[in-house]
Amino acid sequence: MKQILVLLGLIFFACNLLAAPQKVPAYDAILSNYSYDFDVKYYNFSSQGQQLKMAYSYLPAKGDKPVITLLHGKNFNGHYWTATANYLQKLGYGVLIPDQIGFGKSSKPADYQFSFAALAQHTHALMTSLNIKRSVILGHSMGGMLASRFALMYPQTTEKLVLLNPIGLENYLQYVQYKDTDFFYKNELAKTPAGVKAYQQKNYYDGKWNSDYAALTDFITGQIQGPDKEQVAWVNAKTYDMIFTQPVITEFKNFTMPVSLIIGTRDRTGPGRNWKKQGVDYELGRYDKLGKAAAALIPDSELFELADLGHLPHIEDFERFKVVFSKALKDNNDS
């Protein structure tokens, strides 16, 4: 009887252990002990008087397929492109996945003037170092603003531009008050794991939540409780400024390459919505309208709308995303 009770106790303990939420480890500023699914290498360069390291993964193409460069959003890093990269590799495409300076495993310089132009230049220099002369550029969220700036700066390098639920489809300072970096720094320092989950669950996934969504918050949660919390918060705060002060929508008419917009129409992402200018009743983040308006500005564009999907179609429903992504690439190969 004693042995049975001990065995039952062990089973009860194991069940509780499995059911209990697993604590996320603490992560430093460059996510040293946070694993990506692909090998990570570093491009070393000098900018603004500082020696910087740009983390990236590069999966070469097969045959004569082009390279697709995947540019991440503000609350993410290159790691969330895994399913997209695997799909592209299966079709023979090369894939370049950089972590921008200030993000992911790349350097986090506290004294740095962040701009989309500078990040575009870094990305282009990385491509040159890898002998990538032309590429399809895909940008998601903030990465869409960066991809747009890249395409405007380097039209000969940009074979095609694909914008996946990009922010920047509105000129935000037209509607919202300007906020100093100190404002965003205070907000970043106040972040909690529960708050990060609540924000993403509400704004990205329509109230739904699962282990895949949760995994994408691990690096944020780990840095919140990590040794470089203040440094990460400051750099995160500084990178807000370019979103508000460096619009790209005003230059969409200047794109010279084909552009595809892939838009989850449930998305309502609207930076600055909580501090709109007095008297402004314009509703920010109506992607069900913004995609159509943006496509109308671009000389050679096509719009793919995904009803009932939000800010991250490639995470929320990859099967639906890959269908339209394949069409955007003009590649109808079976998956």
DRENDOLO-35279 format. One record per residue (C-alpha): residue in three letters; residue number from 1; z negated, x negated, y negated. Coordinates in steps of 0.5 Angstrom, whole numbers. Layout:
BEGIN
[pt 'ALA' NUM [Z X Y]]
...
//
This chain:
BEGIN
[pt 'MET' 1 [0 0 0]]
[pt 'LYS' 2 [-2 -6 -5]]
[pt 'GLN' 3 [5 -9 -4]]
[pt 'ILE' 4 [9 -2 -5]]
[pt 'LEU' 5 [5 -1 -12]]
[pt 'VAL' 6 [7 -9 -14]]
[pt 'LEU' 7 [14 -7 -12]]
[pt 'LEU' 8 [14 -1 -16]]
[pt 'GLY' 9 [11 -4 -22]]
[pt 'LEU' 10 [16 -10 -22]]
[pt 'ILE' 11 [21 -4 -22]]
[pt 'PHE' 12 [18 -1 -27]]
[pt 'PHE' 13 [18 -7 -31]]
[pt 'ALA' 14 [25 -9 -30]]
[pt 'CYS' 15 [27 -2 -32]]
[pt 'ASN' 16 [24 -2 -39]]
[pt 'LEU' 17 [26 -9 -40]]
[pt 'LEU' 18 [34 -7 -39]]
[pt 'ALA' 19 [32 -1 -43]]
[pt 'ALA' 20 [29 -4 -49]]
[pt 'PRO' 21 [34 -7 -55]]
[pt 'GLN' 22 [36 -14 -54]]
[pt 'LYS' 23 [33 -18 -60]]
[pt 'VAL' 24 [39 -21 -64]]
[pt 'PRO' 25 [38 -29 -64]]
[pt 'ALA' 26 [37 -32 -71]]
[pt 'TYR' 27 [44 -35 -74]]
[pt 'ASP' 28 [45 -41 -79]]
[pt 'ALA' 29 [50 -40 -85]]
[pt 'ILE' 30 [56 -43 -80]]
[pt 'LEU' 31 [54 -39 -74]]
[pt 'SER' 32 [53 -45 -70]]
[pt 'ASN' 33 [50 -42 -64]]
[pt 'TYR' 34 [54 -36 -64]]
[pt 'SER' 35 [60 -36 -59]]
[pt 'TYR' 36 [67 -33 -61]]
[pt 'ASP' 37 [72 -31 -55]]
[pt 'PHE' 38 [77 -37 -57]]
[pt 'ASP' 39 [76 -44 -58]]
[pt 'VAL' 40 [74 -46 -65]]
[pt 'LYS' 41 [77 -52 -69]]
[pt 'TYR' 42 [76 -54 -76]]
[pt 'TYR' 43 [81 -56 -82]]
[pt 'ASN' 44 [77 -61 -87]]
[pt 'PHE' 45 [80 -61 -94]]
[pt 'SER' 46 [77 -62 -101]]
[pt 'SER' 47 [77 -56 -106]]
[pt 'GLN' 48 [73 -56 -113]]
[pt 'GLY' 49 [70 -63 -112]]
[pt 'GLN' 50 [67 -61 -105]]
[pt 'GLN' 51 [69 -63 -98]]
[pt 'LEU' 52 [70 -56 -94]]
[pt 'LYS' 53 [71 -54 -87]]
[pt 'MET' 54 [75 -48 -85]]
[pt 'ALA' 55 [74 -45 -78]]
[pt 'TYR' 56 [80 -43 -74]]
[pt 'SER' 57 [83 -41 -67]]
[pt 'TYR' 58 [90 -42 -66]]
[pt 'LEU' 59 [94 -39 -60]]
[pt 'PRO' 60 [101 -42 -60]]
[pt 'ALA' 61 [107 -37 -59]]
[pt 'LYS' 62 [111 -37 -52]]
[pt 'GLY' 63 [119 -38 -53]]
[pt 'ASP' 64 [121 -36 -60]]
[pt 'LYS' 65 [116 -31 -62]]
[pt 'PRO' 66 [113 -32 -69]]
[pt 'VAL' 67 [106 -33 -71]]
[pt 'ILE' 68 [101 -27 -73]]
[pt 'THR' 69 [96 -29 -78]]
[pt 'LEU' 70 [90 -25 -78]]
[pt 'LEU' 71 [86 -24 -84]]
[pt 'HIS' 72 [79 -21 -83]]
[pt 'GLY' 73 [75 -17 -88]]
[pt 'LYS' 74 [69 -18 -92]]
[pt 'ASN' 75 [63 -16 -87]]
[pt 'PHE' 76 [67 -19 -81]]
[pt 'ASN' 77 [70 -26 -78]]
[pt 'GLY' 78 [75 -28 -74]]
[pt 'HIS' 79 [71 -26 -68]]
[pt 'TYR' 80 [73 -18 -68]]
[pt 'TRP' 81 [80 -20 -67]]
[pt 'THR' 82 [79 -21 -60]]
[pt 'ALA' 83 [83 -15 -57]]
[pt 'THR' 84 [89 -16 -62]]
[pt 'ALA' 85 [90 -23 -61]]
[pt 'ASN' 86 [90 -22 -53]]
[pt 'TYR' 87 [95 -16 -54]]
[pt 'LEU' 88 [99 -21 -58]]
[pt 'GLN' 89 [99 -27 -54]]
[pt 'LYS' 90 [101 -22 -48]]
[pt 'LEU' 91 [107 -20 -52]]
[pt 'GLY' 92 [108 -28 -53]]
[pt 'TYR' 93 [106 -28 -60]]
[pt 'GLY' 94 [103 -34 -63]]
[pt 'VAL' 95 [96 -32 -66]]
[pt 'LEU' 96 [92 -36 -72]]
[pt 'ILE' 97 [85 -33 -74]]
[pt 'PRO' 98 [82 -37 -79]]
[pt 'ASP' 99 [75 -36 -82]]
[pt 'GLN' 100 [76 -36 -90]]
[pt 'ILE' 101 [71 -41 -94]]
[pt 'GLY' 102 [65 -37 -95]]
[pt 'PHE' 103 [65 -33 -88]]
[pt 'GLY' 104 [64 -34 -81]]
[pt 'LYS' 105 [63 -41 -78]]
[pt 'SER' 106 [67 -44 -84]]
[pt 'SER' 107 [63 -47 -90]]
[pt 'LYS' 108 [59 -43 -95]]
[pt 'PRO' 109 [59 -47 -101]]
[pt 'ALA' 110 [54 -44 -106]]
[pt 'ASP' 111 [57 -47 -112]]
[pt 'TYR' 112 [64 -45 -111]]
[pt 'GLN' 113 [69 -40 -115]]
[pt 'PHE' 114 [72 -36 -110]]
[pt 'SER' 115 [78 -33 -111]]
[pt 'PHE' 116 [84 -29 -107]]
[pt 'ALA' 117 [89 -35 -110]]
[pt 'ALA' 118 [84 -40 -107]]
[pt 'LEU' 119 [83 -37 -100]]
[pt 'ALA' 120 [91 -36 -100]]
[pt 'GLN' 121 [92 -43 -102]]
[pt 'HIS' 122 [87 -46 -96]]
[pt 'THR' 123 [90 -41 -91]]
[pt 'HIS' 124 [97 -44 -93]]
[pt 'ALA' 125 [95 -51 -92]]
[pt 'LEU' 126 [92 -50 -86]]
[pt 'MET' 127 [98 -47 -83]]
[pt 'THR' 128 [102 -53 -86]]
[pt 'SER' 129 [97 -57 -82]]
[pt 'LEU' 130 [99 -54 -76]]
[pt 'ASN' 131 [107 -54 -77]]
[pt 'ILE' 132 [107 -46 -78]]
[pt 'LYS' 133 [113 -45 -83]]
[pt 'ARG' 134 [113 -38 -83]]
[pt 'SER' 135 [108 -32 -80]]
[pt 'VAL' 136 [107 -25 -80]]
[pt 'ILE' 137 [101 -24 -84]]
[pt 'LEU' 138 [96 -18 -82]]
[pt 'GLY' 139 [90 -17 -87]]
[pt 'HIS' 140 [84 -12 -86]]
[pt 'SER' 141 [80 -9 -91]]
[pt 'MET' 142 [78 -15 -96]]
[pt 'GLY' 143 [83 -19 -92]]
[pt 'GLY' 144 [88 -14 -94]]
[pt 'MET' 145 [87 -16 -101]]
[pt 'LEU' 146 [88 -23 -99]]
[pt 'ALA' 147 [94 -22 -95]]
[pt 'SER' 148 [97 -19 -101]]
[pt 'ARG' 149 [96 -25 -105]]
[pt 'PHE' 150 [98 -30 -100]]
[pt 'ALA' 151 [105 -26 -99]]
[pt 'LEU' 152 [106 -26 -107]]
[pt 'MET' 153 [104 -33 -107]]
[pt 'TYR' 154 [108 -35 -101]]
[pt 'PRO' 155 [114 -31 -100]]
[pt 'GLN' 156 [118 -36 -96]]
[pt 'THR' 157 [112 -37 -91]]
[pt 'THR' 158 [111 -29 -90]]
[pt 'GLU' 159 [116 -26 -85]]
[pt 'LYS' 160 [112 -19 -86]]
[pt 'LEU' 161 [106 -17 -89]]
[pt 'VAL' 162 [102 -12 -85]]
[pt 'LEU' 163 [96 -8 -89]]
[pt 'LEU' 164 [91 -5 -84]]
[pt 'ASN' 165 [86 -1 -88]]
[pt 'PRO' 166 [86 -6 -94]]
[pt 'ILE' 167 [81 -5 -100]]
[pt 'GLY' 168 [85 -6 -106]]
[pt 'LEU' 169 [89 0 -106]]
[pt 'GLU' 170 [86 2 -112]]
[pt 'ASN' 171 [84 -2 -119]]
[pt 'TYR' 172 [77 -1 -118]]
[pt 'LEU' 173 [74 -4 -125]]
[pt 'GLN' 174 [79 2 -128]]
[pt 'TYR' 175 [73 7 -125]]
[pt 'VAL' 176 [67 3 -124]]
[pt 'GLN' 177 [62 -1 -128]]
[pt 'TYR' 178 [62 -9 -127]]
[pt 'LYS' 179 [56 -12 -124]]
[pt 'ASP' 180 [54 -19 -124]]
[pt 'THR' 181 [53 -23 -118]]
[pt 'ASP' 182 [45 -22 -119]]
[pt 'PHE' 183 [46 -15 -117]]
[pt 'PHE' 184 [50 -16 -111]]
[pt 'TYR' 185 [45 -22 -109]]
[pt 'LYS' 186 [39 -17 -110]]
[pt 'ASN' 187 [43 -12 -105]]
[pt 'GLU' 188 [44 -18 -100]]
[pt 'LEU' 189 [37 -20 -100]]
[pt 'ALA' 190 [35 -13 -98]]
[pt 'LYS' 191 [39 -12 -92]]
[pt 'THR' 192 [36 -10 -86]]
[pt 'PRO' 193 [38 -9 -79]]
[pt 'ALA' 194 [37 -2 -79]]
[pt 'GLY' 195 [41 -1 -86]]
[pt 'VAL' 196 [47 -5 -83]]
[pt 'LYS' 197 [47 -1 -77]]
[pt 'ALA' 198 [46 6 -81]]
[pt 'TYR' 199 [52 4 -86]]
[pt 'GLN' 200 [57 2 -81]]
[pt 'GLN' 201 [55 8 -77]]
[pt 'LYS' 202 [56 13 -82]]
[pt 'ASN' 203 [62 9 -86]]
[pt 'TYR' 204 [66 6 -80]]
[pt 'TYR' 205 [65 10 -74]]
[pt 'ASP' 206 [64 17 -77]]
[pt 'GLY' 207 [57 17 -74]]
[pt 'LYS' 208 [58 15 -67]]
[pt 'TRP' 209 [55 8 -64]]
[pt 'ASN' 210 [56 4 -58]]
[pt 'SER' 211 [55 -3 -56]]
[pt 'ASP' 212 [62 -5 -58]]
[pt 'TYR' 213 [60 -3 -65]]
[pt 'ALA' 214 [53 -6 -65]]
[pt 'ALA' 215 [56 -13 -63]]
[pt 'LEU' 216 [60 -13 -69]]
[pt 'THR' 217 [53 -13 -73]]
[pt 'ASP' 218 [50 -18 -69]]
[pt 'PHE' 219 [52 -24 -73]]
[pt 'ILE' 220 [50 -20 -80]]
[pt 'THR' 221 [43 -19 -77]]
[pt 'GLY' 222 [42 -26 -74]]
[pt 'GLN' 223 [43 -29 -81]]
[pt 'ILE' 224 [39 -24 -84]]
[pt 'GLN' 225 [33 -27 -80]]
[pt 'GLY' 226 [36 -34 -80]]
[pt 'PRO' 227 [34 -40 -84]]
[pt 'ASP' 228 [39 -40 -89]]
[pt 'LYS' 229 [38 -32 -91]]
[pt 'GLU' 230 [38 -34 -98]]
[pt 'GLN' 231 [45 -38 -98]]
[pt 'VAL' 232 [48 -33 -94]]
[pt 'ALA' 233 [46 -28 -99]]
[pt 'TRP' 234 [48 -32 -105]]
[pt 'VAL' 235 [55 -33 -102]]
[pt 'ASN' 236 [56 -26 -100]]
[pt 'ALA' 237 [54 -24 -107]]
[pt 'LYS' 238 [59 -29 -110]]
[pt 'THR' 239 [65 -26 -106]]
[pt 'TYR' 240 [64 -19 -109]]
[pt 'ASP' 241 [67 -21 -116]]
[pt 'MET' 242 [74 -22 -113]]
[pt 'ILE' 243 [74 -15 -110]]
[pt 'PHE' 244 [73 -12 -117]]
[pt 'THR' 245 [76 -17 -122]]
[pt 'GLN' 246 [82 -19 -118]]
[pt 'PRO' 247 [87 -13 -117]]
[pt 'VAL' 248 [93 -13 -112]]
[pt 'ILE' 249 [95 -6 -113]]
[pt 'THR' 250 [98 -8 -120]]
[pt 'GLU' 251 [103 -13 -116]]
[pt 'PHE' 252 [105 -9 -110]]
[pt 'LYS' 253 [112 -7 -113]]
[pt 'ASN' 254 [113 -15 -113]]
[pt 'PHE' 255 [113 -16 -105]]
[pt 'THR' 256 [120 -19 -103]]
[pt 'MET' 257 [118 -18 -95]]
[pt 'PRO' 258 [118 -12 -91]]
[pt 'VAL' 259 [111 -9 -91]]
[pt 'SER' 260 [108 -4 -86]]
[pt 'LEU' 261 [101 0 -88]]
[pt 'ILE' 262 [97 2 -82]]
[pt 'ILE' 263 [92 7 -85]]
[pt 'GLY' 264 [86 11 -81]]
[pt 'THR' 265 [86 17 -86]]
[pt 'ARG' 266 [79 18 -85]]
[pt 'ASP' 267 [77 12 -88]]
[pt 'ARG' 268 [73 13 -95]]
[pt 'THR' 269 [71 6 -97]]
[pt 'GLY' 270 [71 6 -104]]
[pt 'PRO' 271 [67 -1 -107]]
[pt 'GLY' 272 [63 1 -113]]
[pt 'ARG' 273 [63 8 -112]]
[pt 'ASN' 274 [55 8 -113]]
[pt 'TRP' 275 [56 6 -120]]
[pt 'LYS' 276 [62 9 -123]]
[pt 'LYS' 277 [63 9 -131]]
[pt 'GLN' 278 [60 15 -135]]
[pt 'GLY' 279 [65 21 -135]]
[pt 'VAL' 280 [69 18 -129]]
[pt 'ASP' 281 [70 24 -124]]
[pt 'TYR' 282 [76 20 -120]]
[pt 'GLU' 283 [74 20 -112]]
[pt 'LEU' 284 [75 13 -109]]
[pt 'GLY' 285 [77 11 -102]]
[pt 'ARG' 286 [81 17 -101]]
[pt 'TYR' 287 [86 13 -96]]
[pt 'ASP' 288 [89 20 -94]]
[pt 'LYS' 289 [92 19 -100]]
[pt 'LEU' 290 [92 12 -102]]
[pt 'GLY' 291 [97 10 -96]]
[pt 'LYS' 292 [102 14 -99]]
[pt 'ALA' 293 [101 12 -106]]
[pt 'ALA' 294 [101 5 -104]]
[pt 'ALA' 295 [107 5 -100]]
[pt 'ALA' 296 [111 9 -106]]
[pt 'LEU' 297 [110 3 -110]]
[pt 'ILE' 298 [113 -2 -105]]
[pt 'PRO' 299 [120 -3 -105]]
[pt 'ASP' 300 [121 -4 -97]]
[pt 'SER' 301 [115 -1 -94]]
[pt 'GLU' 302 [113 4 -88]]
[pt 'LEU' 303 [107 7 -87]]
[pt 'PHE' 304 [103 9 -81]]
[pt 'GLU' 305 [98 14 -81]]
[pt 'LEU' 306 [92 15 -76]]
[pt 'ALA' 307 [89 21 -77]]
[pt 'ASP' 308 [82 22 -75]]
[pt 'LEU' 309 [81 14 -75]]
[pt 'GLY' 310 [77 10 -80]]
[pt 'HIS' 311 [76 4 -83]]
[pt 'LEU' 312 [77 0 -77]]
[pt 'PRO' 313 [83 3 -73]]
[pt 'HIS' 314 [83 -4 -68]]
[pt 'ILE' 315 [76 -3 -66]]
[pt 'GLU' 316 [75 5 -66]]
[pt 'ASP' 317 [81 6 -62]]
[pt 'PHE' 318 [85 0 -60]]
[pt 'GLU' 319 [90 4 -55]]
[pt 'ARG' 320 [92 8 -61]]
[pt 'PHE' 321 [92 2 -66]]
[pt 'LYS' 322 [97 -2 -62]]
[pt 'VAL' 323 [102 3 -61]]
[pt 'VAL' 324 [103 3 -69]]
[pt 'PHE' 325 [102 -4 -69]]
[pt 'SER' 326 [108 -5 -64]]
[pt 'LYS' 327 [112 -1 -68]]
[pt 'ALA' 328 [110 -5 -75]]
[pt 'LEU' 329 [112 -11 -71]]
[pt 'LYS' 330 [119 -8 -69]]
[pt 'ASP' 331 [117 -10 -62]]
[pt 'ASN' 332 [117 -4 -57]]
[pt 'ASN' 333 [115 -8 -51]]
[pt 'ASP' 334 [111 -4 -46]]
[pt 'SER' 335 [103 -7 -46]]
//
